[in-house]
Amino acid sequence: MPLFAQRLKFKHRWRDYQEKILDSLDTHLSDKKINVVAAPGAGKTTLGIEILRRIGHPVLILAPTITIRNQWSQRIVADFSDGDIGDFVSLNPKEPKPLTIATYQGLLAAFCDSEAAQKETDETSEEEDEKNGKPPENRLARFDTQKAKAAVARFKTAGIDTLCLDEAHHLRREWWKALTFLNDTLKPARIISLTATPPYDVEIDEWQRYEALCGEIDAFISIPELVKNKDLCPHQDFVYFSQLRAFEQRQADEFGRNADRLLKGIFTDNALVQALTQLPEFQSPDRHIETILEDPVFFMGASALLKMNHIDISRSFTELYGISPRRIPEMDRPLAEHFLQGLLFTHRNRFPALADTLKTLEKTARDNGFVVSGKISISDNARQKRLLGLSLGKIDAVLDIVASEQSAMGDALRMVVLADYIRTDELNAQIKSLGVAPIFESLRRAFKDAAPFGVLTGSLVVIPAFAREAFERSARAHGLASNEYLISP
């Protein structure tokens, strides 16, 4: 066993569900991959470190954020090591060691010649970039194949033949590109994948990409197991529906009206209807079966549009779908979206007589945000999802919930509010976005001294003024000198 593996030893007792996975490790690794889904609180990182220790080969561990990357090294020190780990643990992918821990963004930075790529952060995302008008595909410098090959060569020189992927899903496109290149070039002997949230909700092609890289799920640690083991308290989930704020509702309504106008214009365009009837796929379906089946949703959308305009569709066409002409579906937004995709992009060159019309149509679609990364997106539009996901109405909901719980529980209330982003610049400032600092500010302003609020993140900690003395007392008790931290109002 390599020296680094000999120097690591778990200091505590394994939980039942962790031990069960470790006991079956050889079986899970029979296909050179192990994919573990572990509910939050299941000790996923600790389990991952032990799996890597038992494998005993130099490894590259990739995490989605700096905070999670640092948790890996902190967990190694706290639970597995009694001394310095600097001689075998590296947080820099450009200086690999037997245990190299990096972020996916850090890996990409090693593959790119870009200052932007070097600036790792816990707060930016594709959604944030698009919100700020920066197309994600242009966010970083061009992928540099030579730099990528050199980086992989360094991994090979360090003996790295194992990959450990922490939350390897829902990654930015550029991150996936780097990860795919790494896998294809390094050709790791084994891949360990750990996640709390597998991408069950994604499109089939994204799931297939995830499964091709990480393998099928081998083990699942569920929330009931954590509750049974008393690692998580019994709890009940509730859903609270928040309302969009007025300005957000106006944006959502305008989006809907623009979509309706766009689609209505298509549905009632006589020239388009006439052009569709002349397509050979409708004139002689039996001779164009292969073409129809290459894009069945587009042609079904076209038939729905013809039906809407009282154009008869031949039975020989609908039989390809296993239905009768009267069973052609009504044109709804998802079907219209697929049809519009084909009309403006996939099959556009088949409508030369409509060139000017389609050019205008595409411009209208782009101006209204209905084209995302080269695809028509109306029913599942990224901007609309972002509007809902980052709605300031959620802050109003938090205030309502806190008021209700405080009314019921009084001083006994203990509550945690979790958010995706920190937004430090909105402390004591105008609330413009959703995040930890805006939620804290909203609570502080709404409740004033009625309840003590605090903030705990990787980069920002806020405590009530009355707790300062207790904090300093605790710091001394833990051997933390006053010059090792900074407190400011």
Secondary structure, DSSP 8 states (H G I E B T S, - for coil): --HHHHH----S---HHHHHHHHTHHHHGGGSEEEEEE-TTS-HHHHHHHHHHHH-S-EEEEESSHHHHHHHHHHHHHHH-SS--TTTEES-TTS--SEEEEEHHHHHHHHB--HHHH---SS--HHHHHHTT--GGGSS--B-HHHHHHHHHHHHHTT--EEEEES-SS--HHHHHHHHHHHHHH--SEEEEEESS--TTS-HHHHHHHHHHH-S--EEE-HHHHHHTTSS-------------HHHHHHHHHHHHHHHHHHHHHHT-HHHHHHHHTSHHHH-GGG-HHHHHHSHHHHHHHHHHHHHTT----HHHHGGGTS-GGG-----HHHHHHHHHIIIIITGGG-GGGHHHHHHHHHHHHHTT-EETTEE-STT-HHHHHHHHT-THHHHHHHHHHHHHHHHHGGG-------S---GGGTTS---S-SHHHHHHHHHHHHGGGS---EE-SS-EE--GGGHHHHHHHHHHTT--GGGS----
